[in-house]
Amino acid sequence: MTTAGDRIKYLRESANLSQLQLAKLLSTSRATVNGWETGANLPGFMSIYNLAKLFNVSSDFILGLKNEETISLDSLDNESKNALRQLVRCLKYKSNLKK
């Protein structure tokens, strides 16, 4: 089972951020981020909210309640959204061909 700490570390590393850089973005300490990632403590509600916003994922993904990594397209115009949808369809098609 994937823990919240595993998810936070995955998201941080995927964004090429150090623990210190993430801590600064969230106005917290590196030790706090390290504690989340090692499972020594859990992030509070506002930290989960801020992590979800920062990484454009759902709080359910961070908490390990859902395995689907989703991103928000809210800030994109319709043309960009459609282009991304076409790309996803293409990638799914290619993935199915390999099976």
Biopython code that builds the backbone (N, CA, C, O; Angstrom):
import numpy as np
from Bio.PDB.StructureBuilder import StructureBuilder

atoms = [
    (1, "MET", "N", (0.839, -1.184, 0.000)),
    (1, "MET", "CA", (0.000, 0.000, 0.000)),
    (1, "MET", "C", (0.885, 1.249, 0.000)),
    (1, "MET", "O", (1.871, 1.329, 0.733)),
    (2, "THR", "N", (0.520, 2.193, -0.816)),
    (2, "THR", "CA", (1.259, 3.439, -0.905)),
    (2, "THR", "C", (0.780, 4.401, 0.168)),
    (2, "THR", "O", (-0.422, 4.596, 0.350)),
    (3, "THR", "N", (1.713, 4.994, 0.868)),
    (3, "THR", "CA", (1.358, 5.934, 1.930)),
    (3, "THR", "C", (1.327, 7.364, 1.402)),
    (3, "THR", "O", (1.804, 7.648, 0.303)),
    (4, "ALA", "N", (0.758, 8.256, 2.206)),
    (4, "ALA", "CA", (0.750, 9.672, 1.845)),
    (4, "ALA", "C", (2.186, 10.168, 1.677)),
    (4, "ALA", "O", (2.478, 10.955, 0.777)),
    (5, "GLY", "N", (3.072, 9.704, 2.545)),
    (5, "GLY", "CA", (4.476, 10.104, 2.441)),
    (5, "GLY", "C", (5.111, 9.671, 1.132)),
    (5, "GLY", "O", (5.878, 10.419, 0.525)),
    (6, "ASP", "N", (4.785, 8.447, 0.697)),
    (6, "ASP", "CA", (5.288, 7.961, -0.596)),
    (6, "ASP", "C", (4.788, 8.848, -1.729)),
    (6, "ASP", "O", (5.541, 9.190, -2.640)),
    (7, "ARG", "N", (3.515, 9.217, -1.663)),
    (7, "ARG", "CA", (2.926, 10.058, -2.713)),
    (7, "ARG", "C", (3.565, 11.440, -2.724)),
    (7, "ARG", "O", (3.878, 11.978, -3.787)),
    (8, "ILE", "N", (3.759, 12.017, -1.534)),
    (8, "ILE", "CA", (4.362, 13.355, -1.462)),
    (8, "ILE", "C", (5.777, 13.321, -2.026)),
    (8, "ILE", "O", (6.170, 14.213, -2.777)),
    (9, "LYS", "N", (6.533, 12.307, -1.670)),
    (9, "LYS", "CA", (7.900, 12.179, -2.192)),
    (9, "LYS", "C", (7.877, 12.008, -3.708)),
    (9, "LYS", "O", (8.668, 12.632, -4.416)),
    (10, "TYR", "N", (6.976, 11.167, -4.208)),
    (10, "TYR", "CA", (6.849, 10.952, -5.651)),
    (10, "TYR", "C", (6.549, 12.276, -6.363)),
    (10, "TYR", "O", (7.186, 12.606, -7.363)),
    (11, "LEU", "N", (5.581, 13.024, -5.844)),
    (11, "LEU", "CA", (5.204, 14.291, -6.476)),
    (11, "LEU", "C", (6.348, 15.295, -6.420)),
    (11, "LEU", "O", (6.620, 15.992, -7.397)),
    (12, "ARG", "N", (7.011, 15.364, -5.280)),
    (12, "ARG", "CA", (8.130, 16.297, -5.123)),
    (12, "ARG", "C", (9.246, 15.955, -6.096)),
    (12, "ARG", "O", (9.764, 16.834, -6.785)),
    (13, "GLU", "N", (9.615, 14.686, -6.156)),
    (13, "GLU", "CA", (10.696, 14.280, -7.050)),
    (13, "GLU", "C", (10.312, 14.435, -8.514)),
    (13, "GLU", "O", (11.155, 14.776, -9.344)),
    (14, "SER", "N", (9.050, 14.189, -8.837)),
    (14, "SER", "CA", (8.578, 14.371, -10.215)),
    (14, "SER", "C", (8.673, 15.824, -10.651)),
    (14, "SER", "O", (8.845, 16.118, -11.835)),
    (15, "ALA", "N", (8.561, 16.728, -9.691)),
    (15, "ALA", "CA", (8.664, 18.160, -9.982)),
    (15, "ALA", "C", (10.106, 18.659, -9.844)),
    (15, "ALA", "O", (10.366, 19.858, -9.942)),
    (16, "ASN", "N", (11.042, 17.727, -9.617)),
    (16, "ASN", "CA", (12.456, 18.074, -9.442)),
    (16, "ASN", "C", (12.673, 19.104, -8.343)),
    (16, "ASN", "O", (13.435, 20.057, -8.505)),
    (17, "LEU", "N", (11.992, 18.895, -7.225)),
    (17, "LEU", "CA", (12.131, 19.786, -6.075)),
    (17, "LEU", "C", (12.857, 19.058, -4.949)),
    (17, "LEU", "O", (12.667, 17.859, -4.748)),
    (18, "SER", "N", (13.682, 19.789, -4.226)),
    (18, "SER", "CA", (14.278, 19.237, -3.010)),
    (18, "SER", "C", (13.255, 19.386, -1.880)),
    (18, "SER", "O", (12.256, 20.091, -2.019)),
    (19, "GLN", "N", (13.518, 18.720, -0.781)),
    (19, "GLN", "CA", (12.634, 18.888, 0.368)),
    (19, "GLN", "C", (12.613, 20.350, 0.815)),
    (19, "GLN", "O", (11.562, 20.874, 1.185)),
    (20, "LEU", "N", (13.763, 20.999, 0.781)),
    (20, "LEU", "CA", (13.840, 22.401, 1.186)),
    (20, "LEU", "C", (13.034, 23.302, 0.244)),
    (20, "LEU", "O", (12.328, 24.206, 0.692)),
    (21, "GLN", "N", (13.145, 23.048, -1.046)),
    (21, "GLN", "CA", (12.380, 23.854, -2.013)),
    (21, "GLN", "C", (10.881, 23.684, -1.806)),
    (21, "GLN", "O", (10.134, 24.661, -1.838)),
    (22, "LEU", "N", (10.438, 22.441, -1.593)),
    (22, "LEU", "CA", (9.013, 22.206, -1.344)),
    (22, "LEU", "C", (8.588, 22.885, -0.053)),
    (22, "LEU", "O", (7.523, 23.500, 0.011)),
    (23, "ALA", "N", (9.410, 22.773, 0.960)),
    (23, "ALA", "CA", (9.087, 23.410, 2.243)),
    (23, "ALA", "C", (8.899, 24.914, 2.079)),
    (23, "ALA", "O", (7.965, 25.489, 2.638)),
    (24, "LYS", "N", (9.776, 25.546, 1.320)),
    (24, "LYS", "CA", (9.656, 26.993, 1.103)),
    (24, "LYS", "C", (8.367, 27.335, 0.351)),
    (24, "LYS", "O", (7.705, 28.323, 0.667)),
    (25, "LEU", "N", (8.016, 26.522, -0.636)),
    (25, "LEU", "CA", (6.780, 26.774, -1.388)),
    (25, "LEU", "C", (5.545, 26.654, -0.497)),
    (25, "LEU", "O", (4.533, 27.314, -0.735)),
    (26, "LEU", "N", (5.635, 25.799, 0.539)),
    (26, "LEU", "CA", (4.500, 25.560, 1.425)),
    (26, "LEU", "C", (4.609, 26.343, 2.734)),
    (26, "LEU", "O", (3.774, 26.195, 3.626)),
    (27, "SER", "N", (5.640, 27.173, 2.838)),
    (27, "SER", "CA", (5.875, 27.961, 4.058)),
    (27, "SER", "C", (5.964, 27.068, 5.297)),
    (27, "SER", "O", (5.328, 27.319, 6.321)),
    (28, "THR", "N", (6.767, 26.030, 5.166)),
    (28, "THR", "CA", (6.996, 25.120, 6.282)),
    (28, "THR", "C", (8.483, 24.797, 6.315)),
    (28, "THR", "O", (9.260, 25.409, 5.583)),
    (29, "SER", "N", (8.886, 23.862, 7.139)),
    (29, "SER", "CA", (10.305, 23.527, 7.246)),
    (29, "SER", "C", (10.639, 22.251, 6.470)),
    (29, "SER", "O", (9.765, 21.441, 6.160)),
    (30, "ARG", "N", (11.923, 22.099, 6.168)),
    (30, "ARG", "CA", (12.383, 20.894, 5.505)),
    (30, "ARG", "C", (12.143, 19.684, 6.396)),
    (30, "ARG", "O", (11.809, 18.604, 5.910)),
    (31, "ALA", "N", (12.314, 19.869, 7.701)),
    (31, "ALA", "CA", (12.094, 18.769, 8.648)),
    (31, "ALA", "C", (10.641, 18.300, 8.613)),
    (31, "ALA", "O", (10.366, 17.110, 8.764)),
    (32, "THR", "N", (9.721, 19.229, 8.415)),
    (32, "THR", "CA", (8.302, 18.864, 8.316)),
    (32, "THR", "C", (8.061, 18.020, 7.073)),
    (32, "THR", "O", (7.400, 16.984, 7.145)),
    (33, "VAL", "N", (8.595, 18.457, 5.929)),
    (33, "VAL", "CA", (8.453, 17.694, 4.684)),
    (33, "VAL", "C", (9.088, 16.320, 4.846)),
    (33, "VAL", "O", (8.513, 15.315, 4.427)),
    (34, "ASN", "N", (10.254, 16.271, 5.444)),
    (34, "ASN", "CA", (10.918, 14.987, 5.673)),
    (34, "ASN", "C", (10.049, 14.087, 6.559)),
    (34, "ASN", "O", (9.951, 12.885, 6.312)),
    (35, "GLY", "N", (9.431, 14.655, 7.570)),
    (35, "GLY", "CA", (8.556, 13.887, 8.450)),
    (35, "GLY", "C", (7.369, 13.289, 7.710)),
    (35, "GLY", "O", (6.972, 12.153, 7.969)),
    (36, "TRP", "N", (6.806, 14.062, 6.789)),
    (36, "TRP", "CA", (5.697, 13.539, 5.973)),
    (36, "TRP", "C", (6.175, 12.362, 5.136)),
    (36, "TRP", "O", (5.531, 11.315, 5.090)),
    (37, "GLU", "N", (7.317, 12.549, 4.474)),
    (37, "GLU", "CA", (7.810, 11.540, 3.539)),
    (37, "GLU", "C", (8.245, 10.259, 4.228)),
    (37, "GLU", "O", (8.136, 9.177, 3.651)),
    (38, "THR", "N", (8.730, 10.365, 5.440)),
    (38, "THR", "CA", (9.171, 9.172, 6.166)),
    (38, "THR", "C", (8.044, 8.548, 6.975)),
    (38, "THR", "O", (8.204, 7.458, 7.523)),
    (39, "GLY", "N", (6.913, 9.225, 7.056)),
    (39, "GLY", "CA", (5.789, 8.697, 7.812)),
    (39, "GLY", "C", (5.850, 9.002, 9.292)),
    (39, "GLY", "O", (5.046, 8.480, 10.065)),
    (40, "ALA", "N", (6.789, 9.839, 9.702)),
    (40, "ALA", "CA", (6.895, 10.213, 11.111)),
    (40, "ALA", "C", (5.681, 11.033, 11.556)),
    (40, "ALA", "O", (5.266, 10.974, 12.713)),
    (41, "ASN", "N", (5.127, 11.793, 10.620)),
    (41, "ASN", "CA", (3.890, 12.532, 10.899)),
    (41, "ASN", "C", (3.119, 12.728, 9.606)),
    (41, "ASN", "O", (3.653, 12.530, 8.514)),
    (42, "LEU", "N", (1.881, 13.111, 9.737)),
    (42, "LEU", "CA", (1.018, 13.318, 8.577)),
    (42, "LEU", "C", (0.777, 14.804, 8.354)),
    (42, "LEU", "O", (0.705, 15.568, 9.316)),
    (43, "PRO", "N", (0.651, 15.223, 7.100)),
    (43, "PRO", "CA", (0.331, 16.627, 6.852)),
    (43, "PRO", "C", (-1.096, 16.931, 7.315)),
    (43, "PRO", "O", (-1.983, 16.080, 7.247)),
    (44, "GLY", "N", (-1.290, 18.141, 7.778)),
    (44, "GLY", "CA", (-2.616, 18.575, 8.176)),
    (44, "GLY", "C", (-3.477, 18.903, 6.963)),
    (44, "GLY", "O", (-3.022, 18.848, 5.820)),
    (45, "PHE", "N", (-4.727, 19.245, 7.240)),
    (45, "PHE", "CA", (-5.686, 19.538, 6.172)),
    (45, "PHE", "C", (-5.172, 20.610, 5.217)),
    (45, "PHE", "O", (-5.205, 20.419, 4.001)),
    (46, "MET", "N", (-4.699, 21.731, 5.750)),
    (46, "MET", "CA", (-4.262, 22.826, 4.876)),
    (46, "MET", "C", (-3.019, 22.442, 4.072)),
    (46, "MET", "O", (-2.858, 22.876, 2.931)),
    (47, "SER", "N", (-2.155, 21.642, 4.655)),
    (47, "SER", "CA", (-0.970, 21.200, 3.913)),
    (47, "SER", "C", (-1.372, 20.275, 2.776)),
    (47, "SER", "O", (-0.826, 20.375, 1.677)),
    (48, "ILE", "N", (-2.316, 19.378, 3.023)),
    (48, "ILE", "CA", (-2.806, 18.493, 1.957)),
    (48, "ILE", "C", (-3.445, 19.325, 0.850)),
    (48, "ILE", "O", (-3.213, 19.086, -0.335)),
    (49, "TYR", "N", (-4.247, 20.296, 1.250)),
    (49, "TYR", "CA", (-4.889, 21.196, 0.289)),
    (49, "TYR", "C", (-3.836, 21.912, -0.557)),
    (49, "TYR", "O", (-3.945, 21.963, -1.782)),
    (50, "ASN", "N", (-2.820, 22.464, 0.103)),
    (50, "ASN", "CA", (-1.773, 23.199, -0.610)),
    (50, "ASN", "C", (-0.932, 22.285, -1.499)),
    (50, "ASN", "O", (-0.532, 22.688, -2.591)),
    (51, "LEU", "N", (-0.662, 21.070, -1.050)),
    (51, "LEU", "CA", (0.054, 20.102, -1.885)),
    (51, "LEU", "C", (-0.755, 19.759, -3.128)),
    (51, "LEU", "O", (-0.216, 19.694, -4.232)),
    (52, "ALA", "N", (-2.051, 19.540, -2.940)),
    (52, "ALA", "CA", (-2.921, 19.197, -4.070)),
    (52, "ALA", "C", (-2.943, 20.335, -5.092)),
    (52, "ALA", "O", (-2.864, 20.097, -6.297)),
    (53, "LYS", "N", (-3.052, 21.561, -4.608)),
    (53, "LYS", "CA", (-3.046, 22.710, -5.519)),
    (53, "LYS", "C", (-1.706, 22.855, -6.225)),
    (53, "LYS", "O", (-1.653, 23.090, -7.432)),
    (54, "LEU", "N", (-0.634, 22.715, -5.472)),
    (54, "LEU", "CA", (0.707, 22.884, -6.039)),
    (54, "LEU", "C", (0.990, 21.870, -7.136)),
    (54, "LEU", "O", (1.537, 22.221, -8.181)),
    (55, "PHE", "N", (0.619, 20.610, -6.903)),
    (55, "PHE", "CA", (0.938, 19.549, -7.849)),
    (55, "PHE", "C", (-0.215, 19.210, -8.792)),
    (55, "PHE", "O", (-0.099, 18.298, -9.610)),
    (56, "ASN", "N", (-1.323, 19.939, -8.682)),
    (56, "ASN", "CA", (-2.489, 19.723, -9.542)),
    (56, "ASN", "C", (-2.992, 18.282, -9.496)),
    (56, "ASN", "O", (-3.287, 17.677, -10.527)),
    (57, "VAL", "N", (-3.082, 17.749, -8.284)),
    (57, "VAL", "CA", (-3.635, 16.409, -8.080)),
    (57, "VAL", "C", (-4.738, 16.516, -7.031)),
    (57, "VAL", "O", (-4.898, 17.553, -6.386)),
    (58, "SER", "N", (-5.490, 15.440, -6.870)),
    (58, "SER", "CA", (-6.544, 15.450, -5.861)),
    (58, "SER", "C", (-5.962, 15.113, -4.491)),
    (58, "SER", "O", (-4.926, 14.456, -4.386)),
    (59, "SER", "N", (-6.633, 15.563, -3.463)),
    (59, "SER", "CA", (-6.218, 15.193, -2.109)),
    (59, "SER", "C", (-6.353, 13.686, -1.919)),
    (59, "SER", "O", (-5.584, 13.085, -1.170)),
    (60, "ASP", "N", (-7.326, 13.072, -2.593)),
    (60, "ASP", "CA", (-7.475, 11.612, -2.526)),
    (60, "ASP", "C", (-6.233, 10.902, -3.064)),
    (60, "ASP", "O", (-5.840, 9.864, -2.532)),
    (61, "PHE", "N", (-5.618, 11.442, -4.097)),
    (61, "PHE", "CA", (-4.396, 10.845, -4.620)),
    (61, "PHE", "C", (-3.280, 10.952, -3.584)),
    (61, "PHE", "O", (-2.569, 9.977, -3.338)),
    (62, "ILE", "N", (-3.122, 12.121, -2.977)),
    (62, "ILE", "CA", (-2.078, 12.309, -1.970)),
    (62, "ILE", "C", (-2.272, 11.346, -0.805)),
    (62, "ILE", "O", (-1.308, 10.770, -0.302)),
    (63, "LEU", "N", (-3.508, 11.176, -0.381)),
    (63, "LEU", "CA", (-3.803, 10.321, 0.767)),
    (63, "LEU", "C", (-3.803, 8.833, 0.434)),
    (63, "LEU", "O", (-3.928, 8.000, 1.331)),
    (64, "GLY", "N", (-3.663, 8.489, -0.850)),
    (64, "GLY", "CA", (-3.640, 7.096, -1.249)),
    (64, "GLY", "C", (-5.008, 6.466, -1.381)),
    (64, "GLY", "O", (-5.126, 5.243, -1.456)),
    (65, "LEU", "N", (-6.060, 7.300, -1.410)),
    (65, "LEU", "CA", (-7.420, 6.787, -1.545)),
    (65, "LEU", "C", (-7.754, 6.457, -2.992)),
    (65, "LEU", "O", (-8.623, 5.631, -3.269)),
    (66, "LYS", "N", (-7.055, 7.112, -3.909)),
    (66, "LYS", "CA", (-7.215, 6.841, -5.336)),
    (66, "LYS", "C", (-5.840, 6.670, -5.943)),
    (66, "LYS", "O", (-4.895, 7.369, -5.577)),
    (67, "ASN", "N", (-5.737, 5.746, -6.863)),
    (67, "ASN", "CA", (-4.463, 5.523, -7.530)),
    (67, "ASN", "C", (-4.327, 6.320, -8.814)),
    (67, "ASN", "O", (-3.251, 6.378, -9.409)),
    (68, "GLU", "N", (-5.411, 6.927, -9.233)),
    (68, "GLU", "CA", (-5.390, 7.699, -10.469)),
    (68, "GLU", "C", (-4.770, 9.062, -10.205)),
    (68, "GLU", "O", (-5.238, 9.822, -9.358)),
    (69, "GLU", "N", (-3.723, 9.351, -10.938)),
    (69, "GLU", "CA", (-3.104, 10.666, -10.839)),
    (69, "GLU", "C", (-3.781, 11.567, -11.860)),
    (69, "GLU", "O", (-3.615, 11.385, -13.066)),
    (70, "THR", "N", (-4.528, 12.521, -11.382)),
    (70, "THR", "CA", (-5.236, 13.430, -12.275)),
    (70, "THR", "C", (-4.617, 14.809, -12.188)),
    (70, "THR", "O", (-3.991, 15.166, -11.190)),
    (71, "ILE", "N", (-4.801, 15.573, -13.241)),
    (71, "ILE", "CA", (-4.341, 16.960, -13.220)),
    (71, "ILE", "C", (-5.504, 17.863, -13.589)),
    (71, "ILE", "O", (-6.415, 17.462, -14.312)),
    (72, "SER", "N", (-5.460, 19.061, -13.093)),
    (72, "SER", "CA", (-6.511, 20.031, -13.380)),
    (72, "SER", "C", (-6.181, 20.767, -14.677)),
    (72, "SER", "O", (-5.050, 21.200, -14.897)),
    (73, "LEU", "N", (-7.185, 20.894, -15.515)),
    (73, "LEU", "CA", (-7.025, 21.628, -16.769)),
    (73, "LEU", "C", (-7.694, 22.998, -16.705)),
    (73, "LEU", "O", (-7.789, 23.698, -17.712)),
    (74, "ASP", "N", (-8.154, 23.370, -15.523)),
    (74, "ASP", "CA", (-8.931, 24.597, -15.356)),
    (74, "ASP", "C", (-8.243, 25.844, -15.888)),
    (74, "ASP", "O", (-8.917, 26.744, -16.389)),
    (75, "SER", "N", (-6.928, 25.923, -15.793)),
    (75, "SER", "CA", (-6.229, 27.133, -16.208)),
    (75, "SER", "C", (-5.946, 27.180, -17.711)),
    (75, "SER", "O", (-5.406, 28.169, -18.209)),
    (76, "LEU", "N", (-6.307, 26.117, -18.435)),
    (76, "LEU", "CA", (-6.036, 26.066, -19.870)),
    (76, "LEU", "C", (-7.232, 26.519, -20.693)),
    (76, "LEU", "O", (-8.380, 26.391, -20.266)),
    (77, "ASP", "N", (-6.952, 27.049, -21.876)),
    (77, "ASP", "CA", (-8.047, 27.409, -22.779)),
    (77, "ASP", "C", (-8.547, 26.136, -23.464)),
    (77, "ASP", "O", (-7.908, 25.087, -23.379)),
    (78, "ASN", "N", (-9.683, 26.233, -24.138)),
    (78, "ASN", "CA", (-10.309, 25.057, -24.756)),
    (78, "ASN", "C", (-9.422, 24.396, -25.802)),
    (78, "ASN", "O", (-9.410, 23.170, -25.913)),
    (79, "GLU", "N", (-8.687, 25.180, -26.563)),
    (79, "GLU", "CA", (-7.807, 24.611, -27.590)),
    (79, "GLU", "C", (-6.724, 23.745, -26.950)),
    (79, "GLU", "O", (-6.436, 22.651, -27.436)),
    (80, "SER", "N", (-6.129, 24.225, -25.870)),
    (80, "SER", "CA", (-5.100, 23.462, -25.171)),
    (80, "SER", "C", (-5.684, 22.205, -24.531)),
    (80, "SER", "O", (-5.055, 21.147, -24.549)),
    (81, "LYS", "N", (-6.885, 22.320, -23.967)),
    (81, "LYS", "CA", (-7.543, 21.159, -23.365)),
    (81, "LYS", "C", (-7.791, 20.086, -24.417)),
    (81, "LYS", "O", (-7.547, 18.905, -24.172)),
    (82, "ASN", "N", (-8.274, 20.492, -25.579)),
    (82, "ASN", "CA", (-8.537, 19.527, -26.653)),
    (82, "ASN", "C", (-7.252, 18.870, -27.140)),
    (82, "ASN", "O", (-7.236, 17.671, -27.422)),
    (83, "ALA", "N", (-6.175, 19.644, -27.240)),
    (83, "ALA", "CA", (-4.894, 19.087, -27.667)),
    (83, "ALA", "C", (-4.409, 18.034, -26.673)),
    (83, "ALA", "O", (-3.904, 16.985, -27.075)),
    (84, "LEU", "N", (-4.558, 18.305, -25.395)),
    (84, "LEU", "CA", (-4.156, 17.333, -24.376)),
    (84, "LEU", "C", (-5.013, 16.080, -24.425)),
    (84, "LEU", "O", (-4.504, 14.968, -24.278)),
    (85, "ARG", "N", (-6.304, 16.256, -24.629)),
    (85, "ARG", "CA", (-7.192, 15.094, -24.731)),
    (85, "ARG", "C", (-6.794, 14.206, -25.909)),
    (85, "ARG", "O", (-6.796, 12.980, -25.796)),
    (86, "GLN", "N", (-6.452, 14.831, -27.044)),
    (86, "GLN", "CA", (-6.021, 14.064, -28.210)),
    (86, "GLN", "C", (-4.717, 13.321, -27.917)),
    (86, "GLN", "O", (-4.550, 12.172, -28.324)),
    (87, "LEU", "N", (-3.809, 13.968, -27.221)),
    (87, "LEU", "CA", (-2.550, 13.337, -26.857)),
    (87, "LEU", "C", (-2.793, 12.132, -25.952)),
    (87, "LEU", "O", (-2.179, 11.083, -26.144)),
    (88, "VAL", "N", (-3.678, 12.271, -24.974)),
    (88, "VAL", "CA", (-3.992, 11.157, -24.072)),
    (88, "VAL", "C", (-4.593, 9.995, -24.851)),
    (88, "VAL", "O", (-4.226, 8.843, -24.624)),
    (89, "ARG", "N", (-5.516, 10.287, -25.770)),
    (89, "ARG", "CA", (-6.107, 9.219, -26.581)),
    (89, "ARG", "C", (-5.034, 8.502, -27.394)),
    (89, "ARG", "O", (-5.053, 7.277, -27.509)),
    (90, "CYS", "N", (-4.111, 9.257, -27.951)),
    (90, "CYS", "CA", (-3.026, 8.680, -28.744)),
    (90, "CYS", "C", (-2.137, 7.795, -27.866)),
    (90, "CYS", "O", (-1.762, 6.696, -28.274)),
    (91, "LEU", "N", (-1.805, 8.262, -26.680)),
    (91, "LEU", "CA", (-0.957, 7.483, -25.782)),
    (91, "LEU", "C", (-1.663, 6.214, -25.318)),
    (91, "LEU", "O", (-1.028, 5.167, -25.196)),
    (92, "LYS", "N", (-2.972, 6.293, -25.057)),
    (92, "LYS", "CA", (-3.714, 5.108, -24.670)),
    (92, "LYS", "C", (-3.751, 4.102, -25.815)),
    (92, "LYS", "O", (-3.620, 2.898, -25.596)),
    (93, "TYR", "N", (-3.929, 4.601, -27.031)),
    (93, "TYR", "CA", (-3.956, 3.731, -28.209)),
    (93, "TYR", "C", (-2.616, 3.018, -28.363)),
    (93, "TYR", "O", (-2.582, 1.808, -28.585)),
    (94, "LYS", "N", (-1.500, 3.765, -28.246)),
    (94, "LYS", "CA", (-0.170, 3.175, -28.357)),
    (94, "LYS", "C", (0.062, 2.155, -27.262)),
    (94, "LYS", "O", (0.661, 1.107, -27.503)),
    (95, "SER", "N", (-0.407, 2.452, -26.066)),
    (95, "SER", "CA", (-0.247, 1.526, -24.939)),
    (95, "SER", "C", (-1.009, 0.228, -25.199)),
    (95, "SER", "O", (-0.513, -0.854, -24.885)),
    (96, "ASN", "N", (-2.197, 0.327, -25.765)),
    (96, "ASN", "CA", (-2.991, -0.860, -26.065)),
    (96, "ASN", "C", (-2.358, -1.708, -27.171)),
    (96, "ASN", "O", (-2.506, -2.930, -27.172)),
    (97, "LEU", "N", (-1.663, -1.079, -28.101)),
    (97, "LEU", "CA", (-0.994, -1.821, -29.169)),
    (97, "LEU", "C", (0.131, -2.690, -28.631)),
    (97, "LEU", "O", (0.411, -3.753, -29.185)),
    (98, "LYS", "N", (0.777, -2.250, -27.558)),
    (98, "LYS", "CA", (1.903, -2.983, -26.996)),
    (98, "LYS", "C", (1.456, -4.222, -26.250)),
    (98, "LYS", "O", (2.267, -5.121, -26.026)),
    (99, "LYS", "N", (0.202, -4.300, -25.860)),
    (99, "LYS", "CA", (-0.291, -5.434, -25.055)),
    (99, "LYS", "C", (-0.483, -6.669, -25.866)),
    (99, "LYS", "O", (-0.892, -7.700, -25.333)),
]
sb = StructureBuilder()
sb.init_structure("model")
sb.init_model(0)
sb.init_chain("A")
sb.init_seg("    ")
for serial, (resi, resn, name, xyz) in enumerate(atoms, 1):
    if name == "N":
        sb.init_residue(resn, " ", resi, " ")
    sb.init_atom(name, np.array(xyz, "f"), 0.0, 1.0, " ", f" {name:<3s}", serial, name[0])
structure = sb.get_structure()
